[in-house]
Amino acid sequence: MAELDQSSSQEQPTPMPNKVEAQSDKQHKQEDPTKTRTPPAAQQARTGSSPEQPLHTTFQNLTPPIFVVSLAIVFLLLGLLLSPLVSSRSSPSPPIHTVTTTVTSFQTPTLSPKPPANMSSAEQTFIAIKPDGVQRGLIGPIISRFENRGFKLVAIKLVSPSKEHLETHYADLKEKPFFPGLVQYMLSGPICAMVWEGRDAVKTGRTILGATNPLASAPGTIRGDFAIDVGRNVCHGSDSVENAKKEIALWFKEGELVSWKTAQFDWIYEKA
């Protein structure tokens, strides 16, 4: 029996080791036991993505900066590809040619307006400097205002009229409550009576005097510069051509008005 067992053991062949397993065991023996192997997931994170994954999965696995840069590159490429199509569709509008026309306007020279036929350079007005103006020494300044304007003095005198004379002069104000006080005021001192001559002398003369109320008179007028109260408004002036003729006849006798031509006439008036 012992011989049979020995012979049977000698007849069984010894199994050969697998070649692949032998190589694997050999590699395991050669590797450093202290070195750890990197798992497959970490290797994919290092390389970015496996080639078998789809494109949208690849963009999801990217870190935010890389994802933004990738999108920017994609949009840039799309813009470069679509720009020729957009430019070819939008045809440029034809240029607009502007024609400039120069129009030369011929202006008619402006002529100085001619005075009305009835507005004579010999129109006369009555101007009186009241007692307050005489007392304040304003005769000279008032005369200068009219002379500087270009009017001509044809009569002047210093008088002390009677009460009847003044009542006649202010007959249109006889019913006014201030009439008695006005007459007493005009009797308080001498009055400088004058006649001035020139074109539109009545209207312009009142403008030179200013408003009846000195507080309403504009600066530059006689009352605006020299008076404050309406009861002391320095001077009097005719308010119409008809009243001027009446007042001149009341204050001056025939022959007291001097008819003369000033040497400045042609430098003041273009036409008589």
Sequence and secondary structure as in RCSB ss.txt:
>XXXX:A:sequence
MAELDQSSSQEQPTPMPNKVEAQSDKQHKQEDPTKTRTPPAAQQARTGSSPEQPLHTTFQNLTPPIFVVSLAIVF
LLLGLLLSPLVSSRSSPSPPIHTVTTTVTSFQTPTLSPKPPANMSSAEQTFIAIKPDGVQRGLIGPIISRFENRG
FKLVAIKLVSPSKEHLETHYADLKEKPFFPGLVQYMLSGPICAMVWEGRDAVKTGRTILGATNPLASAPGTIRGD
FAIDVGRNVCHGSDSVENAKKEIALWFKEGELVSWKTAQFDWIYEKA
>XXXX:A:secstr
 HHHHHHHHHHS      HHHHHHHHHHHHS TT     HHHHHHHHSS TTS HHHHHHHS HHHHHHHHHHHH
HHHHHHHHHHHHHHS                          TT  TT EEEEEE HHHHHTT HHHHHHHHHHHT
 EEEEEEEE   HHHHHHHTGGGTTSTTHHHHHHHHTTS EEEEEEESTTHHHHHHHHH  SSGGGS TTSHHHH
H  SGGG  EEE SSHHHHHHHHHHHS TT S     TTHHHH S  
